[in-house]
Each structure stands twice: as C-alpha cells, then as structure tokens.
Amino acid sequence: MATTVIGSSIVIDGEISGEEHLVVHGTVKGRINVRDSLVVENGGLVEATVETSSITVNGTVNGDISASERAELRPNSTVIGDIRAPRILIADGASFKGNVDMGG
C-alpha cells in the first residue's frame, strides 16, 4: 500500500480521505478519514476529527479519534479529545486529556 507524507511546512485546511497510509509532519485542520494507518510525527499538528484503522501519535492531536484497530500515544505526544478504539496504548510521558471508549 502506498504512503502519503504531508511535509513539515505544509498546512492543509479541509478534509483528507483515502485508502493509503498517511504520515503527517505538518499541520492538518478539519477532518481525516483514512482506511489504512495514520502517523502524526514529532512536530506534526492535527486539529481534526480523525477516523482510521490505526493511529500513532508522536506529535499533537486536538480532536476526537476513532480507530477501528488501535490508538497509540507515544512519549512526548499530546492528545486533547476523545479516543475510541478497541486497543489503546498510552506511553509514559504522553499527555492526554479526554475520554476513552474501548467498546464492549
């Protein structure tokens, strides 16, 4: 599967949707809906509602996250918003403010 990379100087205001793996180094505002996985790299900023199969956050997400498989917050990441996923990993050093829904 292909990978789309949003560079560190890129700012997108709107909706991103697609099938492939998405890596965010820059800023995305609005909505992200990708069938494959999403990675928000260190320095990346997502101010959006996110729907994906799997998300890994190294940077910052302000918005609700819905992942069908897993959500992982790495050390030094920041997430403000609700997370809904069957598997949620929050590393020591991650900052999280919101609610968690693991289904069931």
Sequence and secondary structure as in RCSB ss.txt:
>XXXX:A:sequence
MATTVIGSSIVIDGEISGEEHLVVHGTVKGRINVRDSLVVENGGLVEATVETSSITVNGTVNGDISASERAELRP
NSTVIGDIRAPRILIADGASFKGNVDMGG
>XXXX:A:secstr
  EEEE TT EEEEEEEESSEEEESSEEEEEEEESSEEEE TT EEEEEEEEEEEEESSEEES EEEEEEEEE T
T EEES EE SEEEE TT EEES EE   
